[in-house]
Amino acid sequence: MKIAIFSDIHGNLQALEKMIEDIKKQNIDKIICLGDVIGIGPNPKECLEVIMNNEIQMILGNHELYYLYGTKIDYKMEKGEIDHHNWIKEQLNEKYYNYLNKQPLKIEFNDMLFEHFLIDNNTTDFYPFYSLDILKKQELKDNISNSKYNRIFIGHEHNPFETNKLICVGTSGCTKNNETSYIIIDTNNNHFHKKYLNYDREKFIETLKNKQYPDREIISKIFFGIEI
């Protein structure tokens, strides 16, 4: 079986469409999105449509949780971010809410675990993820070493890395060039590799510049390397 996985497309429709176009040529049996389809980029609704229309199994990321449960679940949220997520709510109707409300926080398959980020199973909060700071702590190494899973695939952290059993796929949407990527897992030989693609960045930039939404100038510079 071949599985394609990607994460953190963040409203970058051009990158997502390029990935799906390529995935369909690879004899892929299952596609898994590790969350954060919405937020940051200019096309949250359009990206969700692509996910819904292509039989993609989706895991909820923190940006989907903000949409479902409100930004109050993250006490670190600042005004510009709150305004941004209020704008996202205006873009999405009941159809998208009902779809996201049915999606899981994790998928288990064979000896693999797929999550948006490492989940604190001891919390009852609507925001279940550990802080990114855990990546620097011994606690993470201990938890991963003792895990029953052979591999744990995550997103959330936009810079990809691999350590022990943990594989962070990075972001497929928040790129500062015309490159996007996804991972292909071949369960027959227990091998995985990352595939890189070039997407239509000029069209993405045009869309970003023409769509007015909160925090757009800061977002464009920090996450996409674009000055507006």
C-alpha positions, 0 to 999 in steps of 0.5 A: 500500500502507498500512503501520501501525507502532507500538512499545514497547507494553510490556505495555499490553494495553488500548492495544494492543487499541485500536490493533488495533481501529482498524487493522482499519478502515483498509484496512491491508495490513501491520502492523509492530511495532518491538519491546518488546511485553513488559516494564514493563507488567502483560500481557506474555503477553496482548500477545504473544498479540495480536501472534501472532494478528493477522498482525503482523510483529514486530521484536525489541526489547531487552526481547525480547532480555532474555527470549531471551538473559538480562539479562546482555546489558545490563551496566547492568541493576540488581537490580530490573530483573533481578527484573522480567525473571525474572518475565516469564520465568515468564509466558511458556512455550515457545510464546512463546520459539519465536515470538520466537526466529524474529523478526528485528532489522530489516525492509527494505521498498522504500526503508524500514528498520524497526528497534527502534533503530539497530543497531551492525553492528560488534558481535557482542554479543547486545545489538546496539543503540547507546546512546541517547546516539548521538542526540546525536552527529554520528556519527548524523547522518553515518550517517543522511545516508549511509544508502541508505534514504529513511526509517528508522523506530525505537522504543526512545526513548519520546519521538517525534521526526523528523530527516532520514531518521530517524523515531522513532515513540515509545511506544504503551504507556508513556503517562501519559494515556489516549492511544495512537498508531500511524503509517500509511504510504501508499507510494503517495504517500510520505506518513505520519501519526500517528493518536491514539486513546483507550484504556481507561486505567481498566481498565489502571490496575485491572490494574496495581494488581491484578497484583503483580510486581517493580519495579511501584511504580517502573515505575508512577510513572516510565512510566505516571504512576500512584502505587501 
